[in-house]
Amino acid sequence: MDDVLESRTRELAEELWRREPGAWHHPFVALGRRSLGSLDQRPALRSALFRFIDVAPACRGPRERGAHLRAFLREVEDDRVPALLRPLRARSAPTPLLALYGLGTGPATALIARQFIAGRSVSAATRNLRLMWRQGQSFALDLLGEATVTEAEAEAYFERCAETLRTLSEVTSGWTAQPLLDGDQHGALPRANLSIKLTALTPMLRPLAPELGAGDAARRLRPLLRLARDAHAHVHLDMEDYDSRETLLMALEEVLSGREFEDGPSVGVVVQAYLRDAEESLERVIGSAALADRSPPPTIRLVKGAYWDHERVVATQRGWEPPVWGEKRQSDACFERLSRRLIEVRGAVRPAIATHNLRSLAHAAAFLEQRGGDRGEIEFQVLRGLGDEIAAGLGRLGYRVRVYTPIGDLVAGMAYLVRRLLENSSSQGFLLRQRHHSLEELLEAPG
Amino acid sequence: MSFRNHPLLELRRAEVRDRLTEALGALDRELPLRPEVVLAGKGAAGDDRASSDPCEPDREVARLRWADAEEAERALELALESEWPRRPLGSRAGVLERAAALLVERRDRLAALIVREVGKPWEDADAEVCEAIDFLRLYAEAAGAAAGELAHAPGERNVLRLRPRGPTAVISPWNFPLSIPCGMVAAALVMGNPVLFKPAEQSPACGWELVRVLLDAGADPAALAFLPGAAELGRWLVAEPRVATIAFTGSAAVGLEIQRRAHAAEGQRQIKRIVAELGGKNCVLVDSDVDLDEAVPAIVRSAYGYAGQKCSAAARALVHEAIADRLVDRLSGAVELLRVGPAGDFATEVPALIDTDAMSRYRGYADLCEDAELARAPAPEGGQFVTPLLVDGDRLAEDSPVLREEIFGPLLTVERVRDLDHAAARVAALPQALTAGIFCRQPDRIERLVELLPAGVVYVDRAITGAMVARQPFGGNRLSGTGARAGGRDYVRHFADEQVVSTNVVRHGVVL
């Protein structure tokens, strides 16, 4: 790594760091974060509480919620349980007590969820979206939902996507102009931006027969792309676990290989840096005939990846080498390599750097400068509820920030929520390290 | 406790699938295979019998003849004279290790053969080869440690030794044509017992490949006879007084018949030991708090994988009434999407049934469900394909055979219950107790249900098929088996007699 780039990376990171702390103000958020952080020292309690949060929305009423909470807490050693929750552990905890705790935990779960989920529906989230826009942040909407295992569920998800694409353009058309958010070196940027889960668009996902799911998903993807083109909206295909990656890329290639969509809509894909074959994957996407020479060019969102534990478990149980790197620093190093590659090809694609890692994003910013790029030539993406301070800091430095914003109800959103909470409280997770480590440690070069 | 399961093939990678498709093509060019009756390592071919591809019945997989009575008699004499019981344990275990290595080398071809001869889809076929490898390695490892320690008093030395029991008849089923006989034969051999192995009529080629692997690995030819044949041969083996142990996996009806016949012969010099793994009527309990996103695919896999032709397959789902409508709705949708087709197609989830008898039995049960059908998946015309069904158990008579008998086909019934205690009571009323599933997210309730369920293996929040060697030792209680745990460390003990040697080590009042 060259020294100039390294020292500029540190300068930019320090600048962001200095601008950031002011945003850690909201007392509830701060409290929530502190308690999540402290769970790192108490893994049994963390597991109990997360399993409870996970099941809470599926319980029928307060009494049942209380009974679940008690059962989980009884598996934790007494002195590890917060005093507030201890009475519940008693063997003879009476029904009214269960109900009392159940009553309290319902709203508590909802409150936690609200931090990460913008609303039940697009219309419920509109106010939030407009507020973000005024603060100089654009959005990428994600429709939370149950897994798709039936034809009817795929249809329902399709309808939600279609409806969202229609509403979003209407809603956003009246917003005031924001030059940084409204365009880049390639031209206009759609305000309406929807992330689609391919696995929700088809119940036919079969890792052993990717063509099956790809064909079925393509059938529903085409009308959505038509809608998006007419409504000037961006459609982004979210990447999920490794089992679904081939299906997704096949579907995308199938749909875009014809001429129908060569002039739009704007589309995007994701590359996950935690995969050992991330570089190949990026080259496949960049070199793909389906994505090349599109106007507007495709957005490529670079992420670390959110299914690390899942991939390790799936692979280890079957005796496979996990497809993900074994160590966080390897993912970090890969992320830096890929972000440099993406920035180099920014004449042909729109790079989106999606991370909360201070060093990773400073590195991308520094490399862009070194290549003589303007700040508006890439965008940064963060998750709602997790990257708010980073978003604010980046915004002040003149970078375009897009906030990944899930909407949907609690039961459906639970899988997403639990993953975010785990991220927020694990020692591997960046946010916690960010609080417990010095800036110097945070900025150490990976690899 | 260092045992590690052999890695499955990573079939989600296209290059691995291509490799298997090639192996299948190569196998097809060899068909029909010519399994031989094997005595003293020497084979005898013939051509009056055949096995065929269930998914394409015109394709002959093997052509052979059955062993005759004379050969069976000769095999038993050879077994009784064999030197195998006197081979040191380490040497016998070494044979198992080498056989495991040969299976690893031949895994693609063997998986292809399982696909063809019993119509098992790739993922399960590959898992079966791995299970066979695991059995060999686990039993080789467990045999040395099986005896265990005894307590001592001053002045005495107590040793527990394990002795070979004598000729072992292995009678195996077609649904795991490689791994189940492999486990039974390997356990018998490693404990020093000669084996007379009768494979299922439907899967002689898989059995023959297993025998070749073991002989290539150095098993004593006199101690391993391969006797393809029908029920008559099985009955002879069971009743024969010189047979010491009977290892059987199959239906409860046959298992109970074996129990009756085994001890009836005149001239028996020992009480035969029967290691029997029988069927089940396996139930899945679904509570009101479950995550259907996880439960639905797991239940579908448990009930319809390999067309329900696994003894661990789910047959009944008993569902809390508060969530039953949602579950039935989603299950129905998922069942409608099941892919019924040839086993060699990587997209296939439900292959053809094993033979025409199995088809007519299945159709008999399906007819009983005519007015209770909730969903079905389309099946190809012709061949031995049948229509997978989801059935409303509440609309069947309480004593309907559909709710009580093992169907061994792609049919799942759903019943509503007021709560899971009621469900557990219904399950406990069944005579079989092989596997059971609980979907529930409240730890104390799960604990209570586990206590109420008599099943040999209880799965919580996961599919109820796919037991792994050493991780989920497999076997049933009640009428589902004699209690031996295939894939458990203690399994090999069933194939040995115990001998306690207590030596006085006091001489002249001194411990010497």
HADDOCK unambig.tbl for C-alpha pairs under 7 A between the chains (distance, minus, plus):
assign (segid A and resid 55 and name CA) (segid B and resid 289 and name CA) 6.99 0.50 0.50
assign (segid A and resid 58 and name CA) (segid B and resid 289 and name CA) 5.36 0.50 0.50
assign (segid A and resid 59 and name CA) (segid B and resid 289 and name CA) 5.63 0.50 0.50
assign (segid A and resid 68 and name CA) (segid B and resid 442 and name CA) 5.46 0.50 0.50
assign (segid A and resid 71 and name CA) (segid B and resid 442 and name CA) 6.37 0.50 0.50
assign (segid A and resid 71 and name CA) (segid B and resid 443 and name CA) 5.79 0.50 0.50
assign (segid A and resid 71 and name CA) (segid B and resid 444 and name CA) 5.81 0.50 0.50
assign (segid A and resid 72 and name CA) (segid B and resid 443 and name CA) 6.68 0.50 0.50
assign (segid A and resid 146 and name CA) (segid B and resid 293 and name CA) 6.50 0.50 0.50
assign (segid A and resid 147 and name CA) (segid B and resid 293 and name CA) 5.46 0.50 0.50
assign (segid A and resid 149 and name CA) (segid B and resid 334 and name CA) 5.69 0.50 0.50
assign (segid A and resid 150 and name CA) (segid B and resid 330 and name CA) 6.46 0.50 0.50
assign (segid A and resid 150 and name CA) (segid B and resid 333 and name CA) 4.62 0.50 0.50
assign (segid A and resid 150 and name CA) (segid B and resid 334 and name CA) 5.12 0.50 0.50
assign (segid A and resid 151 and name CA) (segid B and resid 333 and name CA) 6.55 0.50 0.50
assign (segid A and resid 207 and name CA) (segid B and resid 12 and name CA) 5.28 0.50 0.50
assign (segid A and resid 208 and name CA) (segid B and resid 11 and name CA) 6.04 0.50 0.50
assign (segid A and resid 208 and name CA) (segid B and resid 12 and name CA) 4.95 0.50 0.50
assign (segid A and resid 208 and name CA) (segid B and resid 346 and name CA) 5.79 0.50 0.50
assign (segid A and resid 208 and name CA) (segid B and resid 347 and name CA) 6.54 0.50 0.50
assign (segid A and resid 209 and name CA) (segid B and resid 346 and name CA) 5.87 0.50 0.50
assign (segid A and resid 209 and name CA) (segid B and resid 347 and name CA) 5.18 0.50 0.50
assign (segid A and resid 243 and name CA) (segid B and resid 12 and name CA) 6.92 0.50 0.50
assign (segid A and resid 318 and name CA) (segid B and resid 7 and name CA) 5.74 0.50 0.50
assign (segid A and resid 318 and name CA) (segid B and resid 8 and name CA) 5.66 0.50 0.50
assign (segid A and resid 319 and name CA) (segid B and resid 6 and name CA) 6.75 0.50 0.50
assign (segid A and resid 319 and name CA) (segid B and resid 7 and name CA) 4.10 0.50 0.50
assign (segid A and resid 319 and name CA) (segid B and resid 8 and name CA) 6.29 0.50 0.50
assign (segid A and resid 320 and name CA) (segid B and resid 7 and name CA) 6.26 0.50 0.50
assign (segid A and resid 320 and name CA) (segid B and resid 10 and name CA) 6.96 0.50 0.50
